Amino acid sequence: MNIRNRENLRFKRIARHANVGAEFICDVGFKQCPNPYLKAKRIIGVDPNATEDDVNGNYSEVYCGVLSDYTKIKGREIFDAITAGEIIEHLEDPINFLRDCHSALKPNGKIILSTPNPNSLIEQFLTIFLSRKYFYTEEHVLLIPQRWLIRIMELAGFTDIKLVSGGFPVPVIGLIPFPRPWCYQTIAIGKKAMDKKEPTQ
C-alpha cells in the first residue's frame, strides 16, 4: 500500500476543513504527499524540493522554497487556508513557522496541520522500554503533546483552535478512526481572527 492510500483518512479530514470557503489554498511541504482531496480555485504547493513537474492534479502552481520567502515575494495575507501535514515535527523552531503561516493568511483564514501524537498507543509502548531503535523518522526533531500544540498555536496568534483525530494505523488497511487522545496523528485547526494583530517575534 503506497503512502497516499495509507494516509487517506488524514488527507480527507485535512481537506474537509481547508476546502470550506477557500479560494486560495497553500499546501506547505506537499512534495512527498500531495493531498488529492484539496479543492479550491487556486492551490499552490510550497516545498524546498518542488519542481515544475509537480504542477498536476489539483495543484495549479508550485513554489520551490519556504513559505516565508514566498510571502516576501507575493505579500502577506493572501491565503484563505494553509495546510501543513506532518511538517512542524521536523522544525527546530515550530513557533516561528506558525507565525509565518499566520502572516500569510487573510483575516479569518485557517491553518490546518497534522503532526504525530506523542501520546499515541504506539509511542507510549515504545516509551515504556525507552526504545531508541524505532522513531517515526530520523528527520523528526520533536513531538508536541496535544495540550502544548494548542499553546504554541495560541502564541503564534491563532484562535478557535480545535483538535481532531488523524486516525490510527492498521497494517494493510491504513488509518482507521480512533479516539483523539491516543490517535497516531493529531490534526489541529486554528483561525486568524479578523482583528488579530500579528504576533510579536
C-alpha positions as CSV (number, residue, x, y, z in Angstrom):
1,M,0.0,0.0,0.0
2,N,1.5,3.4,-1.0
3,I,1.7,6.3,1.4
4,R,-1.2,8.2,-0.2
5,N,-3.6,5.2,0.3
6,R,-2.3,4.7,3.9
7,E,-3.0,8.3,4.7
8,N,-6.4,8.7,3.1
9,L,-8.3,9.3,6.3
10,R,-5.9,12.1,7.4
11,F,-5.9,13.7,3.9
12,K,-9.7,13.7,3.8
13,R,-10.0,15.2,7.3
14,I,-7.5,18.0,6.5
15,A,-9.2,18.8,3.2
16,R,-12.6,18.9,4.7
17,H,-11.6,21.7,7.0
18,A,-9.4,23.5,4.4
19,N,-11.9,23.5,1.5
20,V,-14.8,25.3,3.2
21,G,-15.0,28.8,1.8
22,A,-11.4,28.7,0.4
23,E,-10.5,30.1,-3.0
24,F,-6.7,30.1,-2.5
25,I,-5.1,27.2,-0.5
26,C,-1.4,26.8,0.3
27,D,-0.1,23.3,1.0
28,V,3.2,23.6,2.8
29,G,5.6,20.6,2.5
30,F,3.4,18.9,-0.1
31,K,6.1,17.2,-2.2
32,Q,6.2,13.8,-0.5
33,C,2.5,13.5,-0.1
34,P,0.3,15.8,-2.2
35,N,-3.3,15.9,-0.9
36,P,-5.7,14.8,-3.7
37,Y,-8.7,16.0,-1.7
38,L,-7.9,19.7,-1.6
39,K,-10.4,21.7,-3.7
40,A,-10.1,25.4,-4.5
41,K,-9.8,27.8,-7.4
42,R,-6.1,28.0,-6.7
43,I,-3.9,25.6,-4.9
44,I,-0.2,26.2,-4.5
45,G,2.3,23.6,-3.2
46,V,5.2,25.2,-1.3
47,D,8.2,22.9,-0.7
48,P,12.0,23.3,-0.9
49,N,12.1,20.3,-3.2
50,A,9.3,21.3,-5.5
51,T,9.7,21.2,-9.3
52,E,7.5,22.2,-12.2
53,D,6.6,18.6,-12.7
54,D,4.6,18.8,-9.5
55,V,2.1,21.1,-11.2
56,N,-0.6,18.4,-11.8
57,G,-3.8,17.0,-10.4
58,N,-5.3,19.7,-8.2
59,Y,-2.1,21.7,-7.7
60,S,-2.2,24.7,-10.1
61,E,1.2,26.1,-9.2
62,V,4.3,25.3,-7.1
63,Y,7.0,27.2,-5.3
64,C,10.4,25.8,-4.6
65,G,11.3,27.2,-1.3
66,V,9.8,28.0,2.1
67,L,6.7,29.9,3.0
68,S,8.4,32.9,4.5
69,D,10.3,33.5,1.2
70,Y,7.2,33.2,-0.8
71,T,5.3,35.8,1.2
72,K,8.3,38.2,0.9
73,I,7.8,38.0,-2.9
74,K,4.0,37.9,-3.1
75,G,3.0,39.7,0.1
76,R,1.2,38.9,3.3
77,E,-2.5,37.9,4.0
78,I,-3.0,36.2,0.7
79,F,-4.3,32.7,1.5
80,D,-7.7,31.6,2.7
81,A,-6.3,28.4,4.1
82,I,-2.9,26.8,4.8
83,T,-2.3,23.1,5.2
84,A,0.8,21.7,6.7
85,G,0.7,17.9,7.0
86,E,3.5,16.3,9.1
87,I,5.7,19.4,9.0
88,I,6.2,21.0,12.4
89,E,7.8,18.0,14.0
90,H,10.7,18.5,11.5
91,L,11.4,22.1,12.6
92,E,13.7,23.4,15.2
93,D,11.5,26.5,15.6
94,P,7.9,25.5,15.0
95,I,6.5,28.7,16.6
96,N,8.2,31.0,14.0
97,F,6.9,28.7,11.3
98,L,3.4,29.1,12.7
99,R,3.8,32.9,12.9
100,D,4.8,32.8,9.2
101,C,1.6,30.9,8.4
102,H,-0.4,33.4,10.5
103,S,1.1,36.3,8.5
104,A,0.4,34.6,5.2
105,L,-3.3,34.1,6.0
106,K,-6.1,36.5,5.2
107,P,-8.1,37.7,8.2
108,N,-10.4,34.8,9.2
109,G,-8.2,32.4,7.3
110,K,-7.5,29.0,8.6
111,I,-4.5,26.8,9.3
112,I,-4.9,23.0,9.3
113,L,-1.9,21.0,10.3
114,S,-1.2,17.4,11.3
115,T,1.6,16.1,13.5
116,P,2.5,12.8,15.2
117,N,0.9,12.4,18.7
118,P,3.4,11.6,21.4
119,N,0.6,10.1,23.5
120,S,-0.4,7.6,20.8
121,L,-0.5,4.0,21.9
122,I,2.5,3.2,19.7
123,E,4.6,5.9,21.2
124,Q,3.6,5.1,24.8
125,F,4.6,1.4,24.2
126,L,8.0,2.4,22.9
127,T,8.4,4.9,25.8
128,I,7.9,2.1,28.3
129,F,11.2,0.5,27.1
130,L,12.8,3.8,26.1
131,S,13.3,2.3,22.7
132,R,16.0,4.1,20.7
133,K,15.7,1.9,17.6
134,Y,12.2,2.9,16.4
135,F,11.4,6.5,15.8
136,Y,8.9,7.9,13.3
137,T,11.7,9.0,11.1
138,E,15.3,10.3,11.6
139,E,14.3,13.7,10.3
140,H,11.9,14.4,13.2
141,V,13.2,16.9,15.8
142,L,10.4,16.8,18.4
143,L,6.9,15.6,19.1
144,I,4.3,18.0,20.5
145,P,1.7,16.9,23.1
146,Q,-1.8,18.0,22.2
147,R,-2.2,20.5,25.1
148,W,1.0,22.1,24.1
149,L,0.2,22.1,20.4
150,I,-2.8,24.3,21.3
151,R,-0.4,26.5,23.3
152,I,2.1,27.2,20.6
153,M,-0.7,27.9,18.1
154,E,-2.0,30.5,20.5
155,L,1.4,32.0,20.9
156,A,1.6,32.3,17.1
157,G,-1.7,34.2,17.1
158,F,-4.3,31.6,16.2
159,T,-7.7,31.4,17.9
160,D,-10.6,29.0,18.0
161,I,-8.2,26.1,18.0
162,K,-9.6,22.6,17.9
163,L,-8.0,19.2,17.6
164,V,-9.3,16.1,15.9
165,S,-8.0,12.6,15.4
166,G,-5.9,11.8,12.4
167,G,-6.7,8.1,12.9
168,F,-4.6,5.0,13.9
169,P,-2.6,2.8,11.5
170,V,-3.6,-0.8,10.9
171,P,-1.5,-3.0,8.6
172,V,-2.9,-3.5,5.1
173,I,-5.9,-1.3,5.9
174,G,-4.2,2.1,6.6
175,L,-5.5,4.7,9.0
176,I,-8.8,4.0,10.8
177,P,-10.9,6.3,13.0
178,F,-9.6,6.4,16.6
179,P,-10.2,8.5,19.7
180,R,-8.3,11.8,19.7
181,P,-6.3,11.5,22.9
182,W,-4.5,8.3,21.7
183,C,-4.6,8.8,17.9
184,Y,-1.4,8.3,15.8
185,Q,-1.5,11.8,14.3
186,T,-3.2,14.9,15.6
187,I,-5.0,17.3,13.3
188,A,-5.2,20.9,14.5
189,I,-7.3,23.7,13.1
190,G,-6.8,27.3,14.0
191,K,-8.2,30.6,12.8
192,K,-6.7,34.0,12.2
193,A,-9.1,36.4,13.9
194,M,-10.5,39.3,11.8
195,D,-8.9,42.0,14.0
196,K,-6.0,40.0,15.4
197,K,-2.7,41.8,15.3
198,E,0.4,40.0,14.1
199,P,2.1,38.2,17.0
200,T,5.4,39.7,18.1
201,Q,8.6,37.8,17.4
